């Protein structure tokens, strides 16, 4: 249920909102209210698991706009929750919600925010690059480790993004002390969504002082990181590194393994700027995320903090 809600329903709702926006903004002549009513009437009740606990989540611009219109619709109709389909208020609720979405989609504020999305993301990455370059400007000899955190297939259907965020926070609290002992310079973590297997993955790129990180130390660190991830995920975690991937030979049919294969020779700058393919839609961005949880963030060794 959790897996279907976050990986299927939320994605379909966002895509439907994007399509509705295009029709409302650029093709009013083909707007069929009945067709769009049926789409929203089918999807929105399936999204109620997030609607009922919406204050635990943050969203991109599309679902944020939807939540704004949804809450104002309930307020205007004096409802506490979305009515069930058999109730008379259901149709009125969906129709009013659609009307409010149209108003928002045609507003100058929404259009300008939509235009700025790419600029904001680019500026964040530029800021991360500047931090990385400042902390490594005199450190020309680095060892880069790529470490992927995921889950065992048996438990994937039960893992929500709320649970993964909790596991990652526990993992990173212990990881900070561990990696500092091994000469960590800079760490960058991003969380992505495996669309094919409907699971979340955390991609860690860690840069170390190569003079302190020999082959034995690297193997020890990876083993300890695996143990930390197992503990932090209460035994449900599964890990992947370049070294482990190579032992699998030709069995690289997993999108996550294919992504790791793609990034194994990339530099830290490439990881920050996302200079890699997201596997033709098999790997994608998250649609819902816990409130206050950063999908991408960096860690700098204490002595190098800006």
C-alpha distance (Angstrom), angle and dihedral (degrees) to the residues before:
residue distance angle dihedral
X1 . . .
X2 3.83 . .
X3 3.79 91.0 .
X4 3.82 92.8 50.1
X5 3.80 93.1 45.6
X6 3.81 97.1 50.8
X7 3.80 100.9 33.6
X8 3.81 102.1 34.3
X9 3.81 114.1 17.7
X10 3.82 96.3 39.9
X11 3.81 91.1 46.6
X12 3.81 93.0 48.0
X13 3.79 91.2 48.0
X14 3.81 91.9 51.3
X15 3.81 91.3 48.1
X16 3.81 90.3 48.3
X17 3.80 90.5 51.5
X18 3.80 90.3 51.0
X19 3.81 91.2 50.4
X20 3.80 91.6 46.5
X21 3.80 89.9 51.4
X22 3.81 91.8 53.5
X23 3.79 92.0 51.5
X24 3.80 94.1 44.6
X25 3.80 93.4 47.1
X26 3.77 104.0 35.5
X27 3.81 110.9 15.0
X28 3.80 110.0 35.7
X29 3.79 90.4 152.3
X30 3.80 92.1 68.1
X31 3.81 95.0 44.4
X32 3.81 107.8 128.9
X33 3.84 108.2 -170.4
X34 3.80 93.6 -166.4
X35 3.80 93.3 52.1
X36 3.80 92.6 49.3
X37 3.79 91.6 43.9
X38 3.80 89.5 56.6
X39 3.81 91.4 49.5
X40 3.78 94.7 50.5
X41 3.81 93.6 39.9
X42 3.79 88.5 56.5
X43 3.81 98.1 44.5
X44 3.79 105.8 37.0
X45 3.84 97.5 62.0
X46 3.82 88.3 52.2
X47 3.81 88.2 55.4
X48 3.80 93.6 56.5
X49 3.82 92.6 105.1
X50 3.81 87.8 68.7
X51 3.81 94.0 36.1
X52 3.80 91.4 58.0
X53 3.82 92.7 49.8
X54 3.81 98.7 29.5
X55 3.80 94.7 135.0
X56 3.80 89.7 67.6
X57 3.81 90.8 61.5
X58 3.79 143.1 63.7
X59 3.79 124.3 -154.1
X60 3.77 143.2 -163.3
X61 3.80 119.2 -103.3
X62 3.83 94.5 -82.0
X63 3.78 99.1 54.3
X64 3.82 90.9 35.4
X65 3.80 88.7 58.7
X66 3.80 90.0 46.0
X67 3.82 92.5 51.4
X68 3.80 91.0 49.2
X69 3.80 91.7 52.6
X70 3.80 92.4 42.7
X71 3.80 93.6 53.1
X72 3.81 92.7 46.0
X73 3.80 89.7 49.2
X74 3.80 92.0 54.6
X75 3.80 90.1 46.4
X76 3.79 93.3 50.5
X77 3.81 93.0 47.2
X78 3.82 91.9 42.6
X79 3.79 92.7 -121.7
X80 3.79 127.9 143.8
X81 3.78 97.3 -158.7
X82 3.77 140.4 11.5
X83 3.83 107.6 -77.8
X84 3.79 118.2 -121.1
X85 3.79 116.8 -104.1
X86 3.80 93.5 -103.9
X87 3.80 92.9 58.8
X88 3.79 120.8 92.0
X89 3.80 93.0 -127.4
X90 3.81 93.0 60.7
X91 3.80 96.5 79.4
X92 3.79 91.7 43.5
X93 3.80 90.1 50.5
X94 3.81 95.2 51.0
X95 3.80 93.3 44.8
X96 3.79 93.2 49.8
X97 3.80 90.0 46.6
X98 3.81 90.4 52.8
X99 3.80 90.1 49.8
X100 3.80 91.6 52.1
X101 3.81 90.6 48.1
X102 3.81 89.4 53.8
X103 3.79 90.3 51.7
X104 3.79 92.1 50.3
X105 3.80 94.5 44.7
X106 3.80 90.4 54.6
X107 3.80 95.1 45.2
X108 3.79 121.2 108.3
X109 3.81 90.4 -130.8
X110 3.82 94.1 58.9
X111 3.80 94.1 43.6
X112 3.81 92.0 50.6
X113 3.80 92.1 47.5
X114 3.78 89.2 51.1
X115 3.80 90.5 52.8
X116 3.80 92.6 49.6
X117 3.82 96.3 50.9
X118 3.79 94.4 88.1
X119 3.81 92.9 44.4
X120 3.81 92.2 51.4
X121 3.81 92.4 50.1
X122 3.81 91.2 47.0
X123 3.82 92.2 50.6
X124 3.81 91.2 50.6
X125 3.79 90.7 53.3
X126 3.80 91.6 46.1
X127 3.79 88.4 52.9
X128 3.80 91.3 51.0
X129 3.79 91.1 48.7
X130 3.79 90.7 51.9
X131 3.82 90.9 50.8
X132 3.80 91.0 49.1
X133 3.82 93.7 47.5
X134 3.79 92.7 48.4
X135 3.78 93.9 50.3
X136 3.82 93.3 45.5
X137 3.81 101.7 35.1
X138 3.83 92.0 113.1
X139 3.80 96.1 30.1
X140 3.80 104.0 86.8
X141 3.80 97.7 156.9
X142 3.80 109.3 68.3
X143 3.80 137.4 161.0
X144 3.80 114.2 -146.4
X145 3.81 122.1 -155.9
X146 3.80 123.1 -168.0
X147 3.81 112.5 -157.8
X148 3.81 123.3 178.4
X149 3.83 122.6 -159.3
X150 3.79 117.6 -158.1
X151 3.83 139.1 138.4
X152 3.78 138.8 -96.2
X153 3.84 110.5 -94.7
X154 3.82 92.2 -118.8
X155 3.80 93.2 62.9
X156 3.81 100.3 34.9
X157 3.85 94.1 96.9
X158 3.82 90.1 58.4
X159 3.82 97.6 47.0
X160 3.80 113.9 99.6
X161 3.78 123.7 -172.9
X162 3.82 87.0 -109.3
X163 3.81 89.8 59.6
X164 3.80 93.2 45.6
X165 3.80 91.8 50.1
X166 3.80 89.0 53.4
X167 3.81 91.1 48.8
X168 3.81 92.6 48.1
X169 3.80 92.8 49.9
X170 3.81 90.2 52.9
X171 3.81 90.5 45.4
X172 3.80 94.2 49.7
X173 3.80 94.4 48.2
X174 3.81 89.5 61.8
X175 3.80 95.0 33.5
X176 3.80 92.3 60.7
X177 3.81 93.5 62.6
X178 3.79 93.5 41.1
X179 3.80 97.8 50.5
X180 3.79 93.0 44.7
X181 3.80 88.5 60.6
X182 3.80 89.0 56.2
X183 3.81 95.0 51.2
X184 3.80 102.7 -94.4
X185 3.79 113.7 -171.8
X186 3.79 102.9 175.1
X187 3.80 136.8 -6.9
X188 3.81 129.0 -163.6
X189 3.78 123.2 -170.6
X190 3.79 129.6 -173.9
X191 3.80 130.9 176.3
X192 3.80 119.8 -141.4
X193 3.79 137.2 175.7
X194 3.80 124.4 -117.2
X195 3.81 99.7 -144.9
X196 3.79 95.2 -172.3
X197 3.79 96.7 54.3
X198 3.81 94.4 26.3
X199 3.79 96.0 -127.4
X200 3.79 138.8 121.3
X201 3.80 124.9 -114.6
X202 3.79 130.6 -166.8
X203 3.80 115.1 -149.0
X204 3.80 115.2 -155.3
X205 3.81 120.4 -167.5
X206 3.80 110.8 -172.6
X207 3.81 125.3 -173.9
X208 3.82 117.4 -157.8
X209 3.77 136.3 -176.8
X210 3.82 101.0 -94.7
X211 3.80 91.2 -149.2
X212 3.80 88.6 64.3
X213 3.80 98.3 35.9
X214 3.81 113.1 71.7
X215 3.79 125.5 166.7
X216 3.80 94.6 -89.5
X217 3.79 93.4 48.2
X218 3.80 90.3 48.9
X219 3.81 92.2 53.1
X220 3.81 90.8 47.2
X221 3.78 92.2 50.0
X222 3.80 93.7 49.3
X223 3.80 90.2 50.4
X224 3.81 91.3 50.1
X225 3.81 91.5 47.1
X226 3.78 89.2 53.0
X227 3.81 90.2 52.0
X228 3.80 90.7 49.1
X229 3.79 91.9 50.8
X230 3.80 90.9 49.1
X231 3.80 91.1 51.2
X232 3.80 94.9 43.4
X233 3.82 92.7 49.1
X234 3.82 92.2 46.2
X235 3.78 91.5 -114.4
X236 3.81 95.2 -51.6
X237 3.79 96.7 101.7
X238 3.77 128.9 107.1
X239 3.79 123.1 -167.0
X240 3.79 136.1 -157.0
X241 3.80 133.6 -167.4
X242 3.79 134.7 171.5
X243 3.80 90.5 -104.0
X244 3.80 92.8 53.1
X245 3.79 91.2 44.3
X246 3.81 91.7 57.9
X247 3.81 90.9 56.5
X248 3.80 88.9 60.8
X249 3.79 92.8 66.8
X250 3.80 112.6 -169.5
X251 3.80 96.5 -8.0
X252 3.80 93.3 99.7
X253 3.78 99.2 129.5
X254 3.79 94.8 122.6
X255 3.86 113.5 99.4
X256 3.81 90.0 -138.6
X257 3.80 91.9 54.0
X258 3.78 90.1 46.5
X259 3.80 89.8 52.2
X260 3.80 90.7 50.6
X261 3.79 90.0 49.3
X262 3.79 88.9 53.0
X263 3.81 96.3 50.4
X264 3.81 98.9 40.3
X265 3.82 93.7 97.6
X266 3.80 97.7 37.2
X267 3.79 124.8 111.3
X268 3.79 124.9 -123.7
X269 3.81 89.9 -101.7
X270 3.80 89.2 59.1
X271 3.79 91.8 52.4
X272 3.80 92.7 49.6
X273 3.81 92.6 47.6
X274 3.81 92.7 41.5
X275 3.81 92.6 -122.2
X276 3.77 91.4 171.9
X277 3.77 135.9 84.8
X278 3.79 119.9 -101.6
X279 3.81 89.4 -136.6
X280 3.79 99.3 -97.9
X281 3.79 94.2 -62.3
X282 3.80 96.1 -41.6
X283 3.81 89.1 106.4
X284 3.80 117.5 38.8
X285 3.79 147.1 155.1
X286 3.80 122.3 -76.7
X287 3.80 118.6 -97.1
X288 3.81 97.7 -160.6
X289 3.79 127.2 26.8
X290 3.82 137.1 175.0
X291 3.79 116.7 -88.4
X292 3.79 110.4 -93.0
X293 3.80 93.6 10.0
X294 3.81 114.9 128.4
X295 3.79 115.7 -142.0
X296 3.80 89.1 -156.5
X297 3.78 126.7 27.4
X298 3.78 141.5 150.2
X299 3.79 136.3 -136.2
X300 3.80 123.8 -154.9
X301 3.79 124.9 -161.9
X302 3.82 109.4 -100.6
X303 3.79 95.8 -112.9
X304 3.81 91.3 52.6
X305 3.79 101.4 46.8
X306 3.79 114.5 132.1
